[in-house]
Amino acid sequence: KATVSVLYWQPPNMSTATTTCYCGGVRLQLNTSSAPNRSTYCHCDSCRKAHAAPVYQVIYINDDDMRILEGAELIKEYRKEGAPLIRAFCTECGSRVYNKHDRVGLGVFPGMFTPKLPESHDPRRHFREVEAVFPLEKLNDDLPRVN
């Protein structure tokens, strides 16, 4: 199986984090020096189905703040008819690797990164709380609930 390496110049003051999909075929690098455009917990039906989880965390960043270091040929992008975003996954293991939202930008999933991303990337709100499948009032986080 062939892999693609994308090399680029990295400024010396840029902090990064890397991760892989479940099988390791796709390797991503995130510029953590830039603050995300949005960082949220999403409770919408679409995201719950796509991630097979009751809630998921996503950070939206500028397109140039993420690089695919290996496995670009393994990535398949899918857009459900009428949806505002493309969901990308690894064709080998099925791991979700990123979103491309028409209005918000490139979405990556902090849960994929070890160690934890900087505090600047922590969630700032709950989105689509009206679609939540568990009682958010039991969460003790002072984040705003946005519908």
C-alpha positions as CSV (number, residue, x, y, z in Angstrom):
1,K,0.0,0.0,0.0
2,A,1.5,3.4,-1.0
3,T,1.4,6.4,1.3
4,V,1.7,10.1,0.4
5,S,3.9,12.4,2.4
6,V,3.2,16.1,2.2
7,L,6.2,18.2,3.3
8,Y,5.9,21.8,4.0
9,W,7.8,24.6,5.7
10,Q,7.0,25.1,9.4
11,P,7.8,28.4,11.2
12,P,10.0,27.8,14.3
13,N,7.4,29.3,16.7
14,M,4.5,27.0,15.5
15,S,3.4,24.3,17.9
16,T,1.8,21.2,16.4
17,A,0.0,18.0,17.4
18,T,-0.2,14.9,15.3
19,T,-2.6,12.0,15.3
20,T,-3.5,9.0,13.2
21,C,-6.7,7.2,12.3
22,Y,-7.4,3.9,14.1
23,C,-5.4,1.8,11.6
24,G,-2.6,4.3,11.4
25,G,-2.9,4.8,7.6
26,V,-3.9,8.4,7.8
27,R,-1.6,10.8,9.7
28,L,-2.6,14.4,10.4
29,Q,-0.8,17.3,11.9
30,L,-2.6,20.2,13.5
31,N,-1.2,23.7,14.1
32,T,-2.0,24.3,17.8
33,S,-0.5,27.8,17.8
34,S,-3.6,29.2,16.1
35,A,-6.8,29.4,18.2
36,P,-9.7,27.6,16.6
37,N,-12.6,29.5,14.9
38,R,-15.1,27.5,17.0
39,S,-14.8,24.7,19.6
40,T,-18.0,22.9,20.6
41,Y,-19.8,19.8,21.8
42,C,-22.3,18.9,19.1
43,H,-25.6,17.1,20.0
44,C,-27.3,17.2,16.6
45,D,-28.9,14.1,15.2
46,S,-26.6,14.2,12.1
47,C,-23.4,14.3,14.1
48,R,-24.6,11.6,16.6
49,K,-25.3,9.3,13.7
50,A,-22.0,10.0,11.9
51,H,-20.0,9.4,15.0
52,A,-22.2,6.7,16.6
53,A,-22.0,8.6,19.9
54,P,-24.4,10.6,22.1
55,V,-22.3,13.8,21.7
56,Y,-19.0,14.7,20.0
57,Q,-16.4,17.4,20.2
58,V,-15.3,19.3,17.2
59,I,-13.0,22.3,16.6
60,Y,-13.3,24.3,13.5
61,I,-10.0,25.7,12.2
62,N,-8.6,27.5,9.1
63,D,-7.9,25.1,6.3
64,D,-4.2,25.8,6.4
65,D,-3.9,24.8,10.1
66,M,-4.1,21.1,9.3
67,R,-1.9,19.0,7.1
68,I,-2.4,15.4,5.9
69,L,1.1,13.9,6.4
70,E,0.3,10.4,5.2
71,G,-2.6,8.4,3.7
72,A,-4.3,11.1,1.6
73,E,-5.2,8.3,-0.8
74,L,-7.1,6.5,1.9
75,I,-9.4,9.4,2.7
76,K,-13.0,9.3,1.3
77,E,-15.2,12.3,1.6
78,Y,-19.0,12.1,1.8
79,R,-21.7,14.8,1.7
80,K,-25.3,13.8,2.5
81,E,-27.7,15.5,0.1
82,G,-28.6,18.9,1.4
83,A,-26.0,18.8,4.3
84,P,-23.8,21.8,4.9
85,L,-20.7,19.7,5.4
86,I,-18.5,17.0,4.1
87,R,-17.5,14.2,6.4
88,A,-14.2,12.5,5.7
89,F,-13.1,9.0,6.8
90,C,-10.3,6.5,6.4
91,T,-11.4,3.8,3.9
92,E,-9.3,1.1,5.6
93,C,-10.6,1.4,9.2
94,G,-13.6,3.7,8.9
95,S,-12.3,6.3,11.4
96,R,-13.6,9.8,10.9
97,V,-10.7,12.1,10.2
98,Y,-12.2,15.6,9.5
99,N,-15.2,17.6,8.4
100,K,-15.4,20.5,5.9
101,H,-18.3,22.8,6.8
102,D,-19.5,25.2,4.2
103,R,-19.7,28.1,6.6
104,V,-17.5,27.3,9.5
105,G,-14.4,25.7,8.0
106,L,-12.4,22.6,8.6
107,G,-13.4,20.5,11.6
108,V,-11.1,18.2,13.5
109,F,-11.8,16.0,16.5
110,P,-9.8,16.7,19.6
111,G,-10.5,13.2,21.0
112,M,-8.1,11.8,18.3
113,F,-5.1,13.7,19.7
114,T,-2.9,12.4,22.5
115,P,-1.7,14.2,24.5
116,K,-4.6,16.5,25.0
117,L,-4.7,19.7,22.8
118,P,-4.0,23.1,24.5
119,E,-6.7,24.7,26.6
120,S,-7.3,27.2,23.8
121,H,-8.9,24.3,22.0
122,D,-11.3,23.3,24.8
123,P,-15.1,23.4,24.0
124,R,-16.7,26.8,24.5
125,R,-20.4,25.7,24.1
126,H,-22.9,23.0,23.5
127,F,-24.5,23.1,20.1
128,R,-28.1,21.8,19.2
129,E,-28.9,21.0,22.9
130,V,-32.5,20.5,21.9
131,E,-31.4,17.3,20.1
132,A,-29.4,16.0,23.0
133,V,-30.2,12.4,24.0
134,F,-29.0,12.8,27.6
135,P,-30.0,15.5,30.2
136,L,-27.5,18.3,29.8
137,E,-28.6,19.8,33.2
138,K,-26.6,17.0,34.8
139,L,-23.4,18.3,33.3
140,N,-21.6,20.6,35.6
141,D,-19.8,22.8,33.0
142,D,-20.9,26.4,32.7
143,L,-20.8,26.3,28.9
144,P,-23.6,28.1,27.0
145,R,-26.2,26.0,25.3
146,V,-26.9,27.1,21.7
147,N,-29.6,25.9,19.4
